[in-house]
Amino acid sequence: MFDIVYLLEMLGIIAFAISGMIVARAKNMDPVGVFTIGFITALGGGTLRDLILDNHPVYWIKHQEQPVLILVMAILFSYWKHADRLRASQIVIPDAVGLGVFSILGAQLALDLGHSWLIASFLGVMTGTFGGALRDTLCNEVPQIFRKDQVYASVSFAGCWLYFFCQSLLVNEALPLTIGVVFIAIVRILAVRYDIRLQRDANHQ
C-alpha cells in the first residue's frame, strides 16, 4: 500500500511542479521564482490539507526528498535552453495529472483518519486544486477553479466519489486509487480538448 501511494505522490509532485515552472518561465521569472511557483503548486494543496486535518508535521517536512526534488527540477528547468519556448497553455497535461493524484490522495488520507465520504471529497478537491489556485494567483491569472470556461473542481469532486465507490467494491486498494486518478486526469484533458463546460456564455450557445 505504501509503495503505490508514495509512487502516486511523487508523480503528482513532479507533474504539478512542472506545470508551475512552465507558467513561471512564461512570466519571465528568475530561478527563485521558478522554484517558488513550482514548490507552491506541488505542495500547497497538501500543506493546506494537513493543516486543516491537524496532521503534523506536514507531509513534505516528513519527506524532505520532495522539496529537494523540486529544487533540483527548478535549477534544471531554469537553465534549460528550450524552456522559453513553453507557454502557459501547455500545462494542461501535467496539471491534469497533478489534479488527479492529489485529489485522490487527499480524499484517501481523510478517509484513513475516519472522516466521511462527503468530508473526504471536499478535502480531496481542496488538496487537488489549491496549489494550482495559488500558482495562478501569484502569476496574475484567474485561478482555473474559478473560471466559468473550465471544468476543474467538479472533475476532482466526481473522481473522489468514483474512488469511494470503487474502494467499497474492490479489495485491492491500488486499483481504486489508479481508477480515480486516471478518471480525473483524462476527463480534465478531454474537457480542455473539446471545450466542455458546466456553463456556456451566450455567444457559445
C-alpha positions in Angstrom: 0.0 0.0 0.0 2.8 2.4 0.9 4.5 1.9 -2.4 1.6 2.8 -4.6 0.7 5.9 -2.5 4.3 7.1 -2.4 4.7 6.5 -6.2 1.5 8.4 -6.9 2.5 11.2 -4.6 5.9 11.7 -6.3 4.2 11.6 -9.7 1.8 14.3 -8.6 4.6 16.4 -7.2 6.6 16.2 -10.4 3.5 16.9 -12.6 2.3 19.9 -10.6 5.9 21.3 -10.2 6.3 21.1 -14.0 3.0 23.0 -14.5 4.1 25.7 -12.1 7.5 26.0 -13.6 6.1 26.3 -17.1 3.9 29.2 -16.0 6.7 30.8 -14.1 9.0 30.8 -17.1 6.2 32.1 -19.3 6.0 35.0 -16.9 9.8 35.6 -17.3 10.6 34.7 -13.6 14.1 34.0 -12.4 15.2 30.7 -10.9 14.0 31.7 -7.5 10.6 32.5 -8.9 10.6 29.2 -10.9 11.3 27.3 -7.7 8.8 29.2 -5.6 5.9 28.7 -8.1 6.8 25.1 -8.6 7.0 24.4 -4.9 3.7 26.2 -4.1 1.9 24.4 -7.0 3.2 21.0 -6.0 2.9 21.2 -2.2 0.4 23.9 -1.5 -2.7 21.8 -1.6 -1.3 19.0 0.6 0.0 21.6 3.1 -3.4 23.1 3.5 -5.0 19.7 3.9 -2.6 18.7 6.6 -3.1 22.0 8.5 -6.9 21.5 8.4 -6.6 17.9 9.5 -4.1 18.8 12.2 -1.7 16.3 10.6 1.7 17.4 11.8 4.3 17.7 10.6 3.0 18.4 7.1 4.0 15.6 4.7 6.8 17.4 2.8 8.6 18.1 6.1 8.5 14.4 6.9 9.6 13.6 3.3 12.4 16.1 2.7 13.3 14.5 -0.6 10.2 16.2 -2.1 11.3 19.8 -1.8 14.8 18.8 -2.7 13.4 17.2 -5.9 11.5 20.4 -6.7 14.7 22.4 -6.1 16.7 20.3 -8.5 13.9 20.4 -11.1 13.8 24.2 -10.8 17.5 24.6 -11.3 17.5 22.3 -14.4 14.4 23.9 -15.8 15.7 27.5 -15.3 18.8 26.7 -17.3 17.2 24.5 -20.0 17.7 26.4 -23.2 14.3 25.3 -24.7 12.2 26.4 -21.7 11.5 29.8 -23.1 9.6 28.1 -25.9 7.0 26.8 -23.5 3.7 28.6 -23.0 1.3 28.6 -20.1 -1.3 26.9 -22.3 1.0 23.8 -22.3 0.4 23.0 -18.6 -2.9 21.1 -19.4 -1.4 17.5 -19.1 0.9 17.9 -16.1 -1.8 20.0 -14.3 -4.5 17.3 -15.0 -2.2 14.6 -13.7 -1.4 16.6 -10.6 -5.1 17.3 -10.1 -5.9 13.6 -10.3 -3.2 12.4 -8.0 -3.7 14.9 -5.2 -7.4 14.9 -5.3 -7.5 11.1 -4.7 -4.6 11.1 -2.2 -6.2 13.9 -0.2 -9.5 12.1 -0.1 -7.8 8.8 0.9 -5.9 10.4 3.8 -9.2 11.9 5.1 -10.8 8.5 4.9 -7.9 7.0 6.7 -8.4 9.5 9.5 -12.0 8.4 9.9 -13.9 11.2 8.1 -17.0 10.6 6.0 -17.1 10.4 2.2 -18.5 13.9 2.0 -15.8 15.5 4.1 -13.1 13.4 2.3 -14.4 14.5 -1.1 -14.2 18.2 0.0 -10.6 17.7 1.3 -9.7 15.8 -1.9 -10.9 18.7 -4.0 -9.0 21.2 -1.8 -5.8 19.1 -2.0 -6.1 18.8 -5.8 -6.9 22.4 -6.6 -5.3 24.7 -4.0 -1.8 24.5 -5.3 -2.9 25.4 -8.8 -5.1 28.2 -7.5 -2.0 29.7 -5.7 0.1 29.3 -8.9 -2.4 31.2 -11.0 -3.0 33.9 -8.4 0.8 34.5 -7.9 1.2 34.6 -11.7 -1.6 37.2 -12.1 -4.0 34.8 -13.7 -7.6 34.0 -12.8 -7.4 30.6 -11.0 -8.8 27.8 -13.2 -11.0 26.6 -10.3 -13.0 29.9 -10.5 -13.2 30.2 -14.3 -16.5 29.7 -16.0 -14.9 28.2 -19.1 -13.1 25.4 -17.1 -14.3 22.1 -15.8 -11.9 21.7 -12.9 -13.2 21.3 -9.3 -16.2 19.3 -10.5 -14.0 16.8 -12.2 -12.0 16.4 -8.9 -15.2 16.0 -6.9 -16.6 13.4 -9.2 -13.3 11.5 -9.3 -13.2 11.3 -5.5 -16.7 9.8 -5.4 -15.7 7.3 -8.1 -12.8 6.3 -5.9 -15.0 5.9 -2.9 -17.4 3.6 -4.7 -14.6 1.5 -6.3 -12.9 1.2 -2.9 -16.1 -0.1 -1.4 -16.4 -2.8 -4.1 -12.7 -3.8 -4.7 -10.3 -5.5 -2.2 -7.2 -4.3 -4.0 -6.6 -0.7 -2.7 -4.2 0.2 -5.6 -6.9 -0.3 -8.3 -9.4 2.2 -6.9 -6.6 4.8 -6.4 -5.5 4.3 -10.0 -9.0 4.4 -11.4 -9.7 7.7 -9.5 -6.5 9.4 -10.7 -6.9 8.3 -14.3 -10.5 9.3 -14.4 -9.8 12.8 -13.2 -6.8 13.3 -15.5 -8.5 12.0 -18.6 -11.7 13.9 -18.1 -9.9 17.1 -17.4 -7.7 16.8 -20.5 -10.8 15.9 -22.6 -12.7 18.9 -21.2 -10.0 21.2 -22.3 -9.5 19.5 -25.7 -13.2 19.6 -26.6 -14.1 22.8 -24.7 -16.5 21.1 -22.3 -18.0 23.4 -19.7 -20.6 23.4 -17.0 -21.9 26.8 -18.1 -21.7 28.4 -21.5 -21.8 32.1 -22.4 -24.5 33.3 -24.7 -22.0 33.5 -27.6 -21.2 29.8 -27.2 -24.8 28.6 -27.4 
